[in-house]
Amino acid sequence: MPNWCTTSYVFRGDENEIKDLYDKLKSFTSKERISNEFGNFWLGNIVNGFGFDYNEIPCRGLVTYFPETEEDTYPDRLELSTETAWYPMTEMWDKIIEKHYPSITYVLIAEECGNGIYINTDLTGDDFSTRFSVDFKLSPKYNPLCEYGFYADCEEELIEMFNNIFHRKYKSFKQCKKRLFKEFKEKKYRDKGYFLTIHKYRESI
C-alpha cells in the first residue's frame, strides 16, 4: 500500500491550447477507457488518450479535482489536483505538453508527509504561496489556533505564529528554529509525545 501524494497544478499558456487541454482532459476522464482500480479519473486514461503507453509512464493515481465546466477556468489558466502513489507524477504532463502544447507551462505544489515530500515550484507565489508546513502536538498550556499545525507563506509569518503560540519574542527564523527544536528534544516533552516539525518546501522536483 503506497503513501499517497497530493499535488495541485496550475497550467498556463495560449488560450486556445488551454481550451484544447481542458476539452481533452474532460473527454479522456468521462469514461473508463481501460479497466483500472481508480475509475474514470485514472491518470492512465489521460496518458492513453494522448497517445502514450501507460505501462511506460508512471500514472498510478487519479485526478481529484477538475473544473466542471470551461467557465470555471480562466482563458489562459487551468487548475487541477491529483493523488498519486509516493510522489508527484510529472513525467506524463511533461510529455503531453512537449508533444501537444508548446506554449503551456505549469507550476505545482505537492505534499506526501510519509516520505517528507514538500514541493512548491511556484517561485513567484502567484498561484501557490505556501513555503512552510508545521506539524505539532503541544502541551495543553498552549492554545494554538489549529490543533495539529499550520501553513506559512514566509519566515516572517512563521515567526509571528510561533510567537503567538508560545508567547515568545523571536526575532529571526534561525533563532526560532534553534530554540524550539532544542526545547522539544527535552525528555519532558518526548515522554508526553509532544513534538514540533517544520517542513520547508523545495522549489523543484
N, C-alpha and C positions, 0 to 999 in steps of 0.2 A: 504494500500500500504506500503510494508516494505521499510526500508532503505537497500541498497544493499552493502554487504561487499565483497571487492575484496581480494582474497587470492592467493598467489603463493606458490607452494610446490616444494621441491626437494626430491625425493626418492632415496636412495642409498642402495645397497645390492649386493648379489651374482648376477653375470652376467646372469645366467640362469633364476633366479627369476625376475630380472628386465625385461628381454625379455618377459617372460610369462605375467607379469603385463601389459607391453606395448601392447602385442598382444590382450589380453583380453579386455583392455580398448578400444582399437581401434574397436574390434568386437562389444562390447556392445553399442558403440555410433555410429555405422554405420547405424542404423535404429531406428525408434521409436518403441521400444519393447512394450511399454504401452502408451496409449493415455495420453498426458500431455500438459501443456501450454508452455513448453520450447523446445520441439522438440527432435532430436536425442541425443543432448548432455545433456539432463536432468540427474542429478545425480541419480535419481531413476532408470534409465536404468542400471546404473552400480551396484547399490545396488541389484537390481533384478537379474542381470547377475551372481553375485557372490553367489546367493542363499539366500539372506536375504529379509525380508519383508520391503518394502519401506514405509509401514504405521507405522512401529515401530522404524525406524531410521530416524532422521532428514535429509532430502535431497532436500529441496526446493532451487533449484538453478541449475546452469549448468556449464559445462566446457567451458571456454572462450579461452583457449589456450591448444593445444595438438600437439606434433610434427607430421608432416605429414607423415614422413617415419621413419623407425627404424634407418636409417643412421643419422638422425637429433638428436639422443640421444647418450650419451656415453654408453659403455658396461655395466657399473655398476651405471648409473645415469639417472634418468628420471625426467623431469620438466614439470609441468602443472599448469594452473591457473583456478580459479573458481570465479563465482559471486553468492553469496548466501544471503538469507534473514536474515538480522540482525547481523549475527556473522559467524565465520568460522565453517564449519560443519565437524569436525574432527572425530566424532564417527564412521562414515561409514568407513573411512580409517583405523582407529584403529581395527575395527572388521575384515575387509578384510585382513589386514596384520597378525593379530593374527591367523586367520584360515588358510591362504594360503601361507604366505611368512615370515617364521621365521627369515630370515637374513635381511629383509628390515627395515630401519628406515627412518624417514623423518624430515625435518625442514620446517618452513613456515614463511611467512611474510604476515600480514593481516592489512587491513585498512577499517574502517567504521566510518567516521568522525561525523556522526549524533549522535552516542552514545559514541563517544570518544574511539573507539576501535583501538588501535595501538599495534600490537604484532609482535615481531620478536624472534622466538625460536632458531635461528642460533647463538649460543653463540660464535662460533669461527669467524663468519663473512665470512666463505669461500664461501657461496652462496648468502647470504643477509647481506650486511654490514650496511644498514641504521639503525640509532639509534634514530634520531630525525626528526620530521616533523614540519615545521614552517609555519603558515598561517598569513598573514597580509594584511592590507590596509594602505598605508603610504602617508604622505604628498608629494606633487609633488617636494618639495625641495630635496628629496632623490631620488637616481637613482639606485634602485636595479637591478641586472641582470635579475631577474624574477619578474613578476608583482604581483603575489599573494602569493609567499612564496618559500620555498626551502626545500630540504632534506639534512641531515648531517650525517656523519658516526661516529662522536665523538664530545666531548665537545670542543676540540681544533679547529675543523673545524667550529663549530657553532660560537665560539667567533670570529674567523677570518672573517666570513661572516658578523657578526653584526658590527664589527669594520670598515669593508669596506663600509657597507651600511650607517651607522650613523656617520662615521668619528670620531670614539672614539678610546680609547686605553684600553679596558677592559683586565684584566689580568686573570680572573677566570670566570667560568660559574656561580658560585654563585653571584658574583658581577654583572655580565652582566644581569642575570635574575632579580635580585632585583631592579636594577636601571631602566631597561627598563619597567618592569611591573609598577613601581611607576610612571614613566613618562606617560605611556599610560592610566593611570587612571585619569589623569588630564582632567578637563572639556573641555579644548580647543581641546583635541584630540577626546573625546567622542562626542562632538557636531558636529563634522565633519565626524563622522563614521570611524575614524581611529582606528585600533586595532592591537594587536600582540598576538599570541598564540603559545606556544611551547608545542609540544606533545612528550613525551619520550616513546619509545616503551617498552612494558612489555616483559619479557623473557619467559613467559608461558601463556597458555590459561587461 
